[in-house]
Amino acid sequence: MNFFYKQTNYIILITLFLPIFSHMVFAEKVVAEVKQPLTIAINETSFPYHSIDKQGNAIGLMADMWRLWAKKQDVEIQFTVLPWLDTLNEVAKGNVDIHGGLSIIESRRKSLQFTQPLFSIYTHLYVSRQLANVNSLADLKPYSIGVVKGSAHIENLQKNHPEFALKSYDNRHDLYRGALNNELLVFTGLEKLADNFPDYNSLRQRFPAHKVLRYQQGNYGVAVAKDNDVLLSFIEQGFEKISREERAAIERKWLGLDKQKDSLLVAFSSHYPPYMGVSPAGEPQGLLIDVWRLWSKQVGINVEFVPRDMTEGLELITEQKADILLAYPDHVNTSEDITFAKPIYSSKVQVFLNNGVKDVKGKSFDSLEQFSQQLSNGVIGIWQDSTFKEQLFAQYPQLNVRYFSSLSAMLNAAERNEISGIVGLVDLINARLVQSNLQALFYRLDSPVLPLKLSPVIHHKNNKLVEIVNRGFNELDINDLIKIEDRWLNGDTGEHYYKKQAQKIILSDDDKAFLSSHGKINLGVIKNLSPIEFIDEQGEFSGINRDITHLISDSTGIEFNYMP
C-alpha cells in the first residue's frame, strides 16, 4: 500500500512540475536562439513614445518599457535611431530586429508582424489659436492638415475623413517648422508636442493645449519582420512579466501632466463658456474656474488648470494623471474608478425654438409636448455627446432630433431654419446666443426643465481629497459665489443657482425625515378662482398660489402634487 502511495505522489509531482520545467526549457531555448544584443529601431522625433536626448540617449515611454523588458528577459538590447520610414523598412527587411513602438494599422501588416496591443492610443489634431471658431472636425474642412510621411495619421484620415486635404513632411520636426512658418494651421500629432524641438515654446504658444482635437482611437504595439514567430513570442512573454503597476508608473512618467509641487491638477474643458473656457491669450476663465480659484484661496491649496475635452479629462482621472475633473453631470456613471464630490453647481436643460415656430393660433409654444403634438415633423437639434439624452427621450420618446457635433453647427442650422429649435444647458446657450448676436431670434419653452447637477470628479481611491474638496466648498461665502455668478451670467438673475441657494430655508433633520417618508405633498386646488388659482388652457395649475408654491419649492425643495 505504501508503495502505491509513493508511486501516486511521484506521478502527481511530475504532473505539477512538468509544465513548469517545459516552460523553462522552452524559454532557455528561445533565449539561445535569439541573437544578442537585440536591436530595436526607434525614431528621433516620435516623442513621447521614443526619442533621443541631447546626448543621443534613447528616451521615452517605450525606451523605458524596453529597458524593463530586457531586465525581465535577461537579454541585452541596443537602440538603433533611424528616420521614421527607415524604422519601418529596416525592421521589415530584418536588418533591425524589433520596431520600438508604433500604431497598429492594416497596411503595416503586409510587411510587419505585431504583438498584441500594449495600450490604446489617440490621434490628435493640433489647431492654431488663430482659428477661434474651430471646435470640431467638421470645422477643419477648409484647411490643409500637416502629416508625417509614413505615419498612421495618413491612413486614418484618408479612411475616416477623405474630404480633408493633407500636406506631408519628412519628419515631425519639419512638420513643426512648417507650422511655425505659417504653412499650416492644423497638424496631426501624438499626446504631447516634442519638447526637444528647438522652438518648442513658440510652437506650444501658437498651438495651445486647449485647441487640440482628438479624433481617432487605435492600438499601439511593437513589431518584427513577417514570419519571425520565435522572436515575437519571446517579446510577448517579456511584456507579460511587466506588472500593471510597473507599466502605469512608466505611462504616468511620460504621458502624465507636469505640475508644480504642492498643487492640485484640475482638468477642464474649454468648450463650455460661461462655466469654463479660455481667454484669447489661452488663460483659463469662466464661472466655475473662478469658483475653484475661490476654493483654492479658502483651503490654501494651489490649483493648476489643464485644458482637455471632457472624455480625456475623465480618462486622466481614471489613470490618476490628474487630480480632479473640474465639474461633470453627476448622474452619469462613466467608470468604477471615479467618484463624485458634492455638487458645486446646478444648471438646467431647456428647449429654445426659432421665433418663426408658432402654434396653430400663431402664438409661441409653451411646452415641448405642445410643440410635438402640433408639429409632428418638427426637428430639435441636440449635441451628439449630451449627457441628458436619456432623460429627454424618457419623457419624449417620439421626439424628432438631429445630432450635431458642436453647438455652433447646431445654432447655424437653427438660424437657417433647417431645424425648429435646439436643446441644451440654458446658461451655455444664452452665452452663445449673445456672443453670436442671435438672442432676439429664439424663445425658450417653459417645459420641460431638466435639472443637471455639476460635481467635481475624483479617483475613487482618493477619499481624503473628496473630503477636502467638499469641506472647502461648504465653507465658501455664498455672497462671494453670487458675485462670481453675476459677473459671468446674463439673463434673469432670479434663475441663478447661487442666488437661489442663498434664499433657501434650512430644514431640520425632522423636517427632512418627514418629507423623505411622504414624497410629494398632495395639494388641493380650485379650478376656477382666477387670478388666485385656476386651471389654464393647457390643463396646468396657474395663478398667484401657483407662484407662491413655486417659491416654497425653490426655498425648501418640497415638491407638490396639485389635485384639482
C-alpha angles and dihedrals in degrees: 000000000000088000090054092051091048092051091048091051090051091052092049092049092048090049092051098045101036095078091047092047091046091050091051092048090048092049092049090048091051092048089050091050094048113084117229138261094034111218118226122195116222134170126235095225106036093104132192091025100045132351140125133257127227090278092053095252119146112255136171142076095298094043089058091043092053093049090053090045091053090051091051092049095039094231136126121247134192125198117224114200113213140159110272099257090046091055088061097042098044093051092046090053092048094242089120119035104219139017107231095223141321145157114281109236131160098245091060093055089075092073105013137057115217134210120228109288113280094201144331120275131198127215115228133204116207111211126197117248086234090073096075094164096051108104104143143024090265089066094057100070096100093054135078113238119218118227137172116245112258094013123136089240091076095056093043094050095044090050099044102026109026090163092071120098112227128205116198130217130187095238142355096266091053087050090053091049090051089053093050090047090057093249089122139031094183132036139167123248150151128267093291138025112250105264091200089069107113094232095039096135093051090047092050092050093049093045105032125191094249090063095054116116124200114211113161138035118205142152129272124207145135129266146205133190118290117281094014091128096154094057093042091053090048091051094050091046089058095048089052088061092059108094124228090247093052092049093047091052091054092045092050090050094056106022098032123098124261115237140170120261117270095018137110121237109224117192119207140168118245093208100077109076132195088031096045134352143119134268122241086266091055097254118145112254141160144095096291092040088058091045089056090048088054089049090050091053091047097051097032096236120128118232128202118200120217119188117228134144115265095257093052090043090058090048090052089057096046090048091044092236092126129033103220140013103219097231138335134171103276096212091071114093102200104157143359088231095069136068132191126235118215115294114275095187141015124211134173138228120225140162123254118200129200110256089240092063107095138163125251090278093053092253131124116270119251101200142021089239090058090046092051093049096050100033105037090166094050115121127213120203119227133179109253094231097046113143094210097062095106092051092050096047091046088063097035108028093164095051115132109228137175120205123227132192094222143013090245092058090047093052092047091054092048092049090052090050092243087129132026096231149324137251127212148104108330097222093048094048093045091052093049093046091053091045090052095041089240100118092109093055099065140052129199125238118232092225146077102036111182113192117219121193116205117209136174114256120224134172110272093236093059100077092149091060090050089055092049092049094048094046092049094052092046089057097051117114109249090216091059089050092050090053090053091048093050090050094057108030131071128192128052109359089202088072094055113119101223092045090053090047090056089056095051121116114232109234123211121241089255091053091050091048091051093050092045091055095046103040112195117015113237109228122188115221136189115240100213112027097114129210092013095054135334145144111261130215091276092054093252126137109252142165140074094313090052089057091048093052088047089057090048090052092049093048100044109016091241112150122212131209107207114218117189 
